[in-house]
């Protein structure tokens, strides 16, 4: 066999004849087979079931007294839930301040998905109850000054003081201990550091 002679299945004529006549016939047979058996039958059955359920619900006869009863139940459930929430919020509205390291701290409460949290925790002057202003910070101390009565307090700053105070407040609430002062050492200890 010479180089110019090629095998019949590699011939350009054979390839063109197969691709133009036999291949389309095979594709047509495969398509007809798929068409008689739906492709992705599970997905189409799920879709048909969902559609039938939706149509059933939309065409269901509803009695007016059912709607009245359902709306009454929803109304009372909502009222009970709101009453419960306001009871939770009204437990400790008076416990909004306390002493820690000779400084008066004031805060507010907030609820986030049913969890109680402390916000707006700020130092106030123990004499005139005005918000304190921080003059400077040096060597681990902060000089807090009252702008109204000029009271100056040297405060040793720790990186997590506010977090400690928040934990003390939440602990006091959890233990139903609402003191007039907060002490870092223990709630029963009345001394301020």
N, C-alpha and C positions, 0 to 999 in steps of 0.2 A: 504494500500500500504506500502510495506516494504521499508527499506532504499536501498536495493539492486535493487529494481525495479525502473527503470527510465522511464520517459515518452518517447514515440516513437520519438518525434522531438528532444530530447536531446541525442538520441542514437548515438553512434559513426558510426554505419552503415548508418543511415539516413543522417548525416552530410557529410560523405564521398560520398554518392550517389548524394546528391544535389550539392556539390562543384565540382564533376567530370563530371556530365552530364548536369544538368539543368543550372547551372551558365554559362558555356561556350556557351550554346545555347542562353541565354539572351544577353550575350556580343556580340555575332555574329549578333543578330537582331538589337541591338542598333548601332553597327558599320555600318551595311548596311543602316540604316536609315540616319545616319550622312553623309555617302558617297554619297547618292542620293541628299542631301541638303548640299552643301559645308559649312564647319565650318568657322566662321569669314568671312562671305560673304562681308561685307563692306570693310574690309582690302584687300581682294583679288580683289574687283572691283577697288579700288583706285590704287592698284599696276598695274593692267591691263591697266587702263587709263593712268597712268604715262608712262608705257612702250610703249603704242601706240603713245603717244605724242612725245616721244624721237625718235621712229622709223620714225614718220612722218617728224620731223625736219631733221633727218639725210638723208632722202631720197628726200627732197625737192629740186627741180631744182633751182639753183642760177645763175642769169645772171651776167656776168663779170662786166657790167657797174654798177650793184648794189654795188658790192664790191668796185669799184673805187669811187663811190659817198659816200659810208659810210666811207671809209678811208679818203677822203677829208674833210668831216664834222668833223671827230674825230681830224684830224690834226689842223684845224682852231680853234676848241673849246679848244684844249690843248694849242695852241699858245696864245689865249685870256686869258686863266686862268693863264698861266705863266707870261704874260705881266702884268696882274693885281697884281700878287704876287710881282714882282720886283718893281712895282710902290709903293706898300705898304712898301717894305723894304727900298726904297730910300727916303722916306719922311723925316726921321730924322737921317741920318748917321752922320751929323755934331754935333748933340746934344749928345755928349758922355762924357761930363764932366761938373761939377758944384761945387760951394762952399757951404759947410754946416758946421757950427760951426768952421769957420776959417781953414777948411781943404779942400783941393781939392779932389773931388771924381771922379773916372773914372769908366765907365761901358760899357757893350755891350748889344745888343738886341738879342733876339731869338724869334722865332715864334713856338708855339705849338698848333696845330689844329686851326690855324688862330688867336690865341690870342697872343698879344705882351707881352713879358716878359723881365725882366732885369736880366742880369747875370754878373758875374765877377765885382761886385761892390767893389772897393778897395780904401783906402785912399792914397793920394799922397801928396808930399811936395808942398806947394803953391809957394815956391821960385824956386826950380829946377825941379819940376814935377817928382821926383823919388818916387817909392813906399815906403811908410813909414813902419818902423819896430816898433813893440810894445815891449818896454823894460820890463815893469812890470805893474802890476795891483794892486792898493791898494786904499782903502777907496772910491771906486766908480770912481776913475780916472785911466786913462791909460796914460803912458808916451810914446808918439810916437816920434820916432827919424828918421831923414833922414840919411841914411848911406853915402850919397854923400856930402851934405853941412853941416852936423851935426846939422841941425836945430831941436830943440826940441819943441814939442807941448804937453801941458798937456790937455788931452781930457777927459771930463766927459762922462763916458760910461753909456748909458741906454740900457736896455735889447733888445729893439726893434728899435734901431737907423737905422739899415740897412733897415728894413721893412718900416720905416717912409720915408726914402730917396727914396726908390723904389716907394712908393705911390705918393710922390711929383713929381718924374720924370714922371710917367704915367699920373698924373693929368695935368702936364705942356703940355704933348704931346696931351692929349685929348682936352685941351683948346687952343691948338696951341700957347702956350706961351713957347718960348725957351729962357730962361734967361741965362745970363752969370754967375749967382749965384743962388743957391737954398736957400731959407730961410724957416725954419720950421714953422714960424708963418703964413705968407701969401706970395703968389707969388709976390704980388705988392710991398711988403716991401723990400727995397734994403739992409737993415742992416743985418749983420751976427751976430749970437749970439755966 
